[in-house]
Amino acid sequence: MPESLMRSGDVLDVTVDKVLPFGVLVATKDGTHGLVRGAGGAVGDAIRVRVDEYDTAQSRFSATAI
């Protein structure tokens, strides 16, 4: 999804890029990165998330796994 179209509440299929102690870093197909707190998984896993907030200045988002 192009960054300019991303909104809170959007549901996205993303890929886990990095596993952290407090969640995972993910990326959309177009390369936009985000943080999913409390989510688990392994690098390369596909997960579905709901966007909580999109930061246009940083071109990144926070989301919740669904």
Protein Blocks (a to p, Z undefined) as FASTA:
>chain_A
ZZklpcghiacddddfbdcfkbccdddfkopacddehiacdehiacddddfbdcfklopa
ddddZZ
